[in-house]
Amino acid sequence: MRRTRPKENPEPDGPQIEQISNAYWFKLPKAIAMVVRQLLIKGAKPADQEHREQEDARRVQEMIASLSAEDQARLHAGDISPLALALRDAARAIDARASASSSSAILPGREFPGREG
């Protein structure tokens, strides 16, 4: 079957359509056509595949959760866009604050580092 499509920006006096790839089909006996249809039908997932996909997703989430805020910002925004650079700087501040609060958490009486009183 010959197929065509309209041209996007045709010349005023030129052709308004262009030929694209032809379509072909084969006429098969009914019995063979049924076998081909059955072969082309997508089968169900194996029982263990769903479990494996859930485990993989859980492991990925655990790995992401173990990253520093800066590394998570890089993962989601990249390295060079203005948004990525702003997120990186904010994440560095978060990481610095988290490490400062964890190191000062061992000092008695200082619940809020940097705030006296």
C-alpha positions as CSV (number, residue, x, y, z in Angstrom):
1,M,0.0,0.0,0.0
2,R,1.5,3.4,-1.0
3,R,1.4,5.9,1.9
4,T,1.8,9.7,1.9
5,R,1.6,12.5,4.4
6,P,1.0,16.3,4.0
7,K,4.2,18.4,3.7
8,E,4.8,20.7,6.6
9,N,5.9,23.8,4.5
10,P,5.1,23.1,0.9
11,E,6.2,25.3,-1.9
12,P,3.3,27.4,-3.2
13,D,3.3,25.7,-6.6
14,G,4.9,22.4,-5.5
15,P,3.5,19.1,-4.2
16,Q,1.4,19.3,-1.1
17,I,2.1,15.7,0.0
18,E,5.2,13.5,0.2
19,Q,5.6,9.8,0.0
20,I,6.6,7.9,3.1
21,S,7.4,4.2,3.5
22,N,5.0,1.7,1.9
23,A,3.0,-0.7,4.0
24,Y,3.1,-4.4,3.3
25,W,1.1,-7.3,4.7
26,F,0.9,-11.0,4.0
27,K,-2.2,-13.1,3.8
28,L,-1.7,-16.3,5.9
29,P,-3.9,-19.3,6.2
30,K,-6.2,-19.0,9.4
31,A,-4.4,-21.7,11.3
32,I,-1.0,-20.1,10.8
33,A,-2.3,-16.7,11.5
34,M,-3.6,-17.9,14.9
35,V,-0.2,-19.3,15.8
36,V,1.5,-16.1,14.8
37,R,-1.0,-14.1,16.9
38,Q,-0.3,-16.3,20.0
39,L,3.4,-15.9,19.6
40,L,3.1,-12.1,19.4
41,I,0.9,-11.8,22.5
42,K,2.8,-10.5,25.5
43,G,3.1,-13.1,28.2
44,A,2.7,-12.5,31.9
45,K,5.7,-11.7,34.0
46,P,7.3,-14.6,35.8
47,A,6.4,-14.8,39.5
48,D,9.8,-14.0,40.7
49,Q,10.3,-11.0,38.5
50,E,7.8,-8.8,40.4
51,H,9.6,-9.6,43.6
52,R,13.0,-8.9,42.1
53,E,11.8,-5.5,40.7
54,Q,10.4,-4.5,44.2
55,E,13.7,-5.5,45.8
56,D,15.7,-3.5,43.3
57,A,13.5,-0.5,43.8
58,R,13.9,-0.8,47.6
59,R,17.7,-1.1,47.3
60,V,17.9,2.0,45.1
61,Q,15.8,4.0,47.6
62,E,18.1,2.9,50.4
63,M,21.2,3.9,48.4
64,I,19.7,7.3,47.6
65,A,18.7,7.8,51.3
66,S,22.3,7.1,52.3
67,L,23.7,9.9,50.1
68,S,24.6,13.3,51.5
69,A,22.2,16.1,50.7
70,E,24.8,17.5,48.2
71,D,25.0,14.1,46.4
72,Q,21.2,13.8,46.3
73,A,21.0,17.3,44.7
74,R,23.5,16.3,42.1
75,L,21.6,13.1,41.4
76,H,18.3,14.9,40.8
77,A,19.5,18.1,39.2
78,G,22.9,17.4,37.5
79,D,26.0,19.4,37.9
80,I,25.9,22.5,35.6
81,S,22.5,24.1,35.5
82,P,21.8,27.2,37.6
83,L,19.3,25.2,39.6
84,A,21.8,22.4,40.1
85,L,24.4,24.9,41.4
86,A,21.9,26.5,43.8
87,L,20.8,23.1,45.1
88,R,24.4,22.0,45.5
89,D,25.2,25.1,47.6
90,A,22.0,24.6,49.7
91,A,22.8,21.0,50.2
92,R,26.4,21.8,51.3
93,A,24.9,24.1,53.9
94,I,22.5,21.3,55.1
95,D,25.4,18.8,55.2
96,A,27.6,21.2,57.2
97,R,24.8,22.0,59.6
98,A,24.0,18.3,60.1
99,S,27.7,17.4,60.7
100,A,28.0,20.4,63.1
101,S,24.9,19.4,65.1
102,S,26.0,15.7,65.3
103,S,29.5,16.7,66.6
104,S,28.0,19.2,69.1
105,A,25.3,16.8,70.2
106,I,27.8,15.0,72.5
107,L,28.2,18.2,74.5
108,P,25.7,18.3,77.4
109,G,23.3,21.3,77.6
110,R,23.6,22.3,73.9
111,E,20.4,21.3,72.1
112,F,20.7,24.0,69.5
113,P,24.3,24.7,68.4
114,G,25.0,28.3,67.8
115,R,22.2,29.5,70.1
116,E,23.2,30.3,73.6
117,G,20.7,30.7,76.3
